[in-house]
């Protein structure tokens, strides 16, 4: 897993990545607004639904869907409804994740439950999950019955994968599991992160663009490697992110998450330190102090946990690029194809 082929990393066209994310992200946001209800009760429900989508974000998932559609021969407009659906589902899961993790901040602003209370936030998250299905109905008119049903089936699958992955992470915290392996972590990330962040957008885009002309299964490998590299980098940023980082610094430690760094430290720390770390993880979030977190940070440094995580992330990124080039070897070069390839390295170099 420590594999890295430096010949694959030719430098990232940062301007291209940001240009396409902005263009397709803005397009998705505009169309998403059309699906947000303007009815009552506004202050208790529909204003809450509009909150997270209105905060910005990278729009990586929806952009990836549109870019994949266009790169494989489809029209950009054919992907918009599916891109909106993906973005709504992502934000619905964020609302629930923030509650489950007791997070205080999302995209630089207090979380929805911090602003409105847990009951209203849960209800808004449920409603947004339902709302994410509404754009898929428009696919029946534009894409035809067979393609629209295929996308609906893909959407059902990603919802189940996400729920199972989240259950693993939350269950490990509840049971204070300290024997989680790197392989366990990657299985959890495959389901919790990779399916929605990369595999699902790529597969849906391919279904719309190639219309059966390209295989879907290799996209699971590409999306897993890319998505796992993205997640590990995100976990590193949670420890090292600067002012532009939109989440709570050290939030993963306060939440007791089994990140790759924590798993590495548990495996490599001295017995006394391992016992101390196990006791820290057994505490509630409210009981974990700033001095506790500072101690864990030092332990991660002593055990080389951050270096290990960077090595694994780079290895996954290199493997993703190799698989990407193999898969798209016979696809004509395009701006969208270059964007997707550059995205694979951009996630490893981003600072927020």
N, C-alpha and C positions, 0 to 999 in steps of 0.2 A: 504493500500500500504506500510505501515511501517513494515509489517510482516517480521520477520526473524527467522528462525529455526536454531539455532546454531548447532544442531546435524547433520545438513546436511553439514556443513563446517568442513571437517576433515583435513584441511591443503592441500596445493597444491603441487603436484609433479612438481616443477618448471623445473627440469632437463628434465623430459619427455616432457613437453610442448615445451620447447625450442629445444629439439632434433628433435621432429616431425616437428615443424615449419621450422627448418633448412633443414631437409631432403626433405620434400615435396615442400617446397618453392624453393629450388635449382632445384628440378626436373621440376617444373613449369617454372622457369626462362629459363632453357636450352631449353625447347620445345617452349617457347614463342619466343625466338630468331629466330626460323625457320619461323615464320610468319611475322617478320618485313621486309618490302621491302628494297632492297638495290639499288633501281633505283634512277633516278633523278626526281624531284629536291631534292637532299640530304639536302643541307644547309637550304632550306626553308620549308621542309616538313618531310622527312624521318628521318633525324637526330633528329628532334623535337619529333617524335613519339617514338623514342628509349630512350628519356631522362628520363621520370618518371619511366618507368619499370626498368631502369638501376640503379635507386637510392636506391634500396633495399626495405625497408618496411617490415612489419611483415609477409606478404603473408598469412594472416589469412583466407581470403575467399577461396582462391584456396586450401589451406591445408585442410580446413574443408570439402570441396567437396570430396577430395581424401580420407580423413579419413572415411567419411560417406560411401562412395562407398565400401571401403575395409571392414569396420565393418559389413556391411549388406550383404556380400557375393560376391562382385564384385572384379574384378582384378584392381589393381592400374592403369595399362596402359589404361584401358577402360575410366578412368576419366580424363586423361591428357588434351584432347582437350577441354572439358568443363571447366576445371580449368584454362586453358589459356584464354578462352573466358571471364570468370569471371574477371580475373586479368586485361585484356585489357579494359573491360567495366569500371571497377573501376577506372583505371588511366585516361580514357577519361573523366569521371565525375569529377575527381580531377582537371583536367586542367580547365574545365568550372567553377567549384566551386571556384577555386582560383581567377578567373577573376571576378566572381559575388561578391565575398567577398572582393575584392581588397587586397588579401593577398600578403605579401612580401616574405614569406618563405615556402618551402615545403621540408620536410625531411632534414632539415639543410642547404638547398641551395636555392638561389633565385628561385622564381616561374618561370614557363615557360614564362608567359607574361612579367615578369620583365626582363627576358633575351632577348626575341625576339620581344616584342611588342604584344599588344592585338590582332590585326588582324591575324598575323601568328599563335598565340596560339589558337585562336578560330578555325581556319582551321585545325590545328593539332588535336585538341580535337574532331572535327567532323570526321576526317579521322580515328582516333583511335576507335571511336564508330562503324564505319563501319567495321574496321578491326576485331573487337571483334566477328563479325558474321562468319568470315572465318573459324575458327576452328570448328564451329558447322557443317560445311559441311562434315568434316571428320567423324563425328558421324554416318552418313548414311552408310558408308562403314563398320565401326567397330561394331556398335550397332544395325543396322537394321533400316528400315524406321519408324516403329511405335515408337520406343524409341527415335530416333533422332528428330522426329517431336514433341514428348512430351517435350523434352528438349528445342526445339526452342520456343514452346508456353510458357514455364516457363520463358525463356529469355525475350520474349516480355512483359510478365506481370511485371517482375522486372524493366524493363526500364520505363514502365508507372508509377509504384508505386514510383520510384525514382523521376521522373519528377513532380508528384503531390506533393510529400513531399517537394521538393525543392521550388515549387511554394508557398506553405503555408509559409515556413520560410521567403522567400524573400518578399512575400506580407505583412506579419506582419511588416517587417522592413520598407517597402515603406509607409504603411499607419500609421506607428507608433502606432500600436495596443498595448494597455497597459492592456487590460482585458483578455489576454490569460490565460487559466487555466492549471493546471497540466494535466488534461485530454486532452486538446488541444495539449499540448506539446508532450504527449505520442503518440497521433495519428499521429502527424507530424513525430516523430522519427520512428514510425512503418514503415512509407512509405519511408522516406528519408534515414534511416540508416539500420533498421532491415531487410528489404527484401534483400538487396544486401549483407549485412555483415553476415547474418546468415540463414535466411529463405531460400533464393534461393540456396546457396551451399548445405544446408542440404537436400532440396527436390530433387535437381538434383542428388546428391550422392545416395539418396534412390532409385530414379528411375533407376539409372544404376546398383546399387548393388542388391536391393531386387526384381527388375523387377515386381512390382505390388504385392509383397508379404507382404508389410507393408503399413499402411495408411499414407497419406501425410498431411492431415489437422492438426494433432497434432503438426506437425513441425512448423506450424505458431505460435502457442502458445509458444513453446520452444524457437524458434528463436526470437520472439518479446521480451520475458523476458530477454533472454541473450543479445540481441542486444541493448535494452534500457539501461540495466545495463552498457554495454560497452560505450554507448554514454554519459551517465551521468558521468561516470568515466573520459572519455576523456574531457568533459567540465570542470571537477574539475582540471584535469591536466593542462588545459589551464591557470588556475589561479595559480597553485602551482607547475607546472613541473620544474624539475631541468635542468642540463646541457644536459642530454640525450634526453630531449623533443625536437622533430624535427620540431615543429611549433612555431609560434610567440606567446610568452607569453602575456597574456591579449588580444590576437587577437579577441576573441569573444566579449569582451567589446568594443574594438575599432570599431568592425563591427556592434554593436548594436543588437546582436543576443538575441532572447528570450530564454535563457537557463532556466533550472529549478530554478537556483539561482536567476536570475533576476525576474522571475515570482513570486517567494516566497517573494522577497524584495518589489515588487510593492504591494503585498497583505498585507504585515505586517508592512511596514514603516509608520512613522508618516506622516500626510498630507503634511507638508512642504517638507519633504524628498522625498515623492512620487512625488510631483510636480517637484522637482529638477531633480529626476531620469527621469521623463517623458521628461523634456526639454533636458536632455543629450541624450536620445534615439532619439530625433527628429533631432539632428544635423547630419551633414555629417561626415563621418569618418575623413576627413581632419581637421574638426573643433574641434574634440575631443582631448583635451590636456592630457598630462601626469598627471597633477594635477586633471583633471576631473576623470580620470581612478582611481587614488589613492583614491579619495572621494568615488567612487562607491565601490571599494574594502572594504573600512571601513564600508560602509552601509551594504554590504553583511554579514560582520562579526557581526555587531550589530543586524541584524535581524535573525541570525542563519541560513542563507541561505545555507551555505556549509554543516552544520550538517544535514539539511533537505534533501539535495541532496544525501548525503552519506547514510542516512537511507532508502530513496527510492531505491537507487541502490542496497543496501544489500538485501532489501526485494524482489526486482525483481530477484536478483541472487539466493536467497533461493528458490523462486518459480520455477525458471528455473531448478534447480537441482532436485526438487521434480518431476516435469513433465518429466524430462529426465529419471529419474530412473523408473518411471511408464512405459514410452514408450519402454525402452530397457530391460524391466524385463525378456523377453524371448530370448534375443539376447546373444549369447555366449560371454564370456569375451574375450577381445583382447587388444592389445596395442593401437589400434586405438580408441576403445571404452573408454579406460582409458584416452587417450589423450583428447577426446572431453569432458569428464566429468571434468577433471582437468582444461580445458580451461575455464569452466564456473566460476571457482573461481579465476583463474589467472588474468582475466580481471579486477577483483575488487582489486587486490593487486599490479598490475603493476605500475611502476613509470615513464613510458614513452611510 
